[in-house]
Amino acid sequence: MKKAIVLLSGGLDSATALYLALNEGYRCHCLIFDYGQRHLREIEAAKKIARKVKCAFRMV
């Protein structure tokens, strides 16, 4: 099985990239960056997306 690391920000672009990779048959692992952004909503959205598609994720 093909593997991919997807940089997941919680926004539309990275969520689309994740869904495209999954659709192409990749087993995905999501990487979420906490860079001190003002809105933690982005991180929570990224976690929710990863959980919804049953992808492992790691925050850095």
Backbone as JSON, one array per atom type, in Angstrom:
{
  "sequence": "MKKAIVLLSGGLDSATALYLALNEGYRCHCLIFDYGQRHLREIEAAKKIARKVKCAFRMV",
  "N": [[0.84, -1.18, 0.0], [0.48, 2.23, -0.79], [1.96, 5.02, 0.89], [1.44, 8.14, 2.6], [2.34, 11.33, 3.9], [0.44, 13.85, 5.12], [0.25, 17.29, 5.31], [-1.7, 18.85, 7.46], [-3.79, 21.48, 7.95], [-6.28, 22.16, 8.74], [-7.75, 23.68, 7.14], [-9.53, 24.29, 4.01], [-7.94, 23.69, 1.73], [-5.87, 21.88, 2.59], [-7.43, 19.83, 3.63], [-8.72, 18.98, 1.34], [-6.49, 18.01, -0.08], [-5.86, 15.83, 1.55], [-8.17, 14.2, 1.25], [-7.98, 13.71, -1.51], [-5.59, 12.22, -1.64], [-6.34, 9.97, -0.13], [-8.36, 9.03, -1.79], [-6.85, 8.23, -3.94], [-5.77, 5.96, -3.02], [-3.84, 6.02, -1.03], [-2.38, 5.33, 2.13], [-2.73, 7.36, 4.74], [-0.98, 9.58, 6.95], [-1.43, 12.19, 9.13], [0.05, 15.36, 9.64], [0.14, 17.87, 11.91], [0.72, 21.22, 12.55], [1.5, 23.2, 15.33], [2.02, 26.34, 15.54], [1.76, 28.45, 17.17], [-0.44, 29.87, 16.39], [-3.11, 32.26, 16.37], [-5.73, 31.42, 16.47], [-7.0, 28.65, 17.81], [-8.86, 27.12, 16.71], [-8.22, 26.21, 14.19], [-6.44, 24.07, 14.65], [-8.09, 22.32, 16.07], [-10.0, 21.81, 14.09], [-8.41, 20.47, 12.21], [-7.72, 18.14, 13.65], [-10.28, 17.04, 13.93], [-10.96, 16.51, 11.26], [-9.0, 14.6, 10.58], [-9.66, 12.54, 12.36], [-12.23, 11.93, 11.42], [-11.79, 10.68, 8.97], [-10.4, 8.57, 9.81], [-7.57, 8.67, 10.1], [-4.29, 8.47, 11.36], [-2.69, 10.95, 13.39], [-0.28, 13.5, 14.15], [0.79, 16.06, 16.29], [2.95, 18.81, 15.98]],
  "CA": [[0.0, 0.0, 0.0], [1.21, 3.5, -0.85], [1.84, 5.81, 2.11], [1.64, 9.58, 2.42], [2.23, 12.24, 5.03], [-0.32, 15.02, 4.67], [0.31, 18.44, 6.21], [-3.11, 19.18, 7.64], [-3.94, 22.72, 8.71], [-7.67, 22.34, 9.15], [-8.4, 24.49, 6.11], [-10.1, 23.61, 2.86], [-6.9, 23.18, 0.82], [-5.2, 20.69, 3.11], [-8.44, 18.78, 3.74], [-8.89, 18.47, -0.03], [-5.3, 17.2, -0.38], [-6.01, 14.57, 2.28], [-9.2, 13.39, 0.59], [-7.46, 13.27, -2.81], [-4.63, 11.16, -1.38], [-7.11, 8.79, 0.26], [-9.06, 8.56, -2.99], [-5.84, 7.61, -4.81], [-5.35, 4.71, -2.41], [-2.75, 6.19, -0.08], [-2.6, 5.23, 3.57], [-2.24, 8.68, 5.13], [-0.71, 10.01, 8.31], [-1.54, 13.65, 9.11], [0.98, 16.12, 10.45], [-0.5, 19.13, 12.25], [1.68, 22.11, 13.19], [1.06, 24.24, 16.26], [3.06, 27.35, 15.44], [1.36, 29.59, 17.98], [-1.46, 30.63, 15.7], [-4.03, 32.92, 17.29], [-7.0, 30.71, 16.55], [-6.84, 27.22, 18.01], [-9.92, 26.5, 15.91], [-7.57, 25.52, 13.07], [-5.9, 22.8, 15.14], [-9.24, 21.47, 16.38], [-10.59, 21.4, 12.81], [-7.5, 19.48, 11.62], [-7.91, 16.9, 14.4], [-11.61, 16.52, 13.6], [-10.89, 15.96, 9.9], [-8.19, 13.37, 10.64], [-10.46, 11.5, 13.03], [-13.37, 11.57, 10.58], [-11.35, 9.75, 7.92], [-9.66, 7.52, 10.51], [-6.13, 8.79, 9.85], [-3.46, 8.82, 12.51], [-2.11, 12.29, 13.26], [0.68, 13.94, 15.16], [0.98, 17.52, 16.37], [4.33, 19.25, 16.17]],
  "C": [[0.88, 1.25, 0.0], [0.95, 4.27, 0.43], [2.09, 7.27, 1.81], [1.57, 10.28, 3.77], [1.55, 13.49, 4.49], [-0.2, 16.11, 5.72], [-1.1, 18.99, 6.3], [-3.26, 20.4, 8.54], [-5.34, 22.91, 9.26], [-8.45, 23.18, 8.15], [-8.86, 23.65, 4.93], [-9.04, 22.98, 1.95], [-6.27, 21.9, 1.33], [-6.18, 19.53, 3.29], [-8.69, 18.15, 2.37], [-7.71, 17.59, -0.42], [-5.38, 15.84, 0.31], [-7.02, 13.66, 1.59], [-8.75, 12.89, -0.78], [-6.47, 12.12, -2.62], [-5.35, 9.87, -0.99], [-7.81, 8.18, -0.94], [-8.12, 7.85, -3.96], [-5.28, 6.32, -4.2], [-4.2, 4.81, -1.43], [-3.23, 5.94, 1.34], [-1.94, 6.48, 4.16], [-1.99, 8.81, 6.62], [-0.68, 11.54, 8.25], [-0.55, 14.28, 10.08], [0.37, 17.51, 10.64], [0.51, 19.99, 13.0], [0.99, 23.1, 14.11], [2.19, 25.27, 16.29], [2.69, 28.62, 16.22], [0.3, 30.46, 17.32], [-2.49, 31.15, 16.71], [-5.31, 32.13, 17.48], [-6.76, 29.21, 16.65], [-7.9, 26.43, 17.26], [-9.32, 25.7, 14.75], [-7.07, 24.13, 13.5], [-7.05, 21.84, 15.43], [-9.91, 20.96, 15.1], [-9.73, 20.31, 12.16], [-7.65, 18.13, 12.32], [-9.24, 16.24, 14.03], [-11.62, 15.87, 12.22], [-10.14, 14.63, 9.9], [-8.98, 12.23, 11.29], [-11.6, 11.01, 12.14], [-12.99, 10.54, 9.53], [-10.47, 8.64, 8.48], [-8.17, 7.49, 10.16], [-5.42, 9.12, 11.16], [-2.93, 10.23, 12.29], [-1.15, 12.55, 14.39], [0.76, 15.46, 15.11], [2.43, 17.83, 16.68], [4.32, 20.73, 16.49]]
}
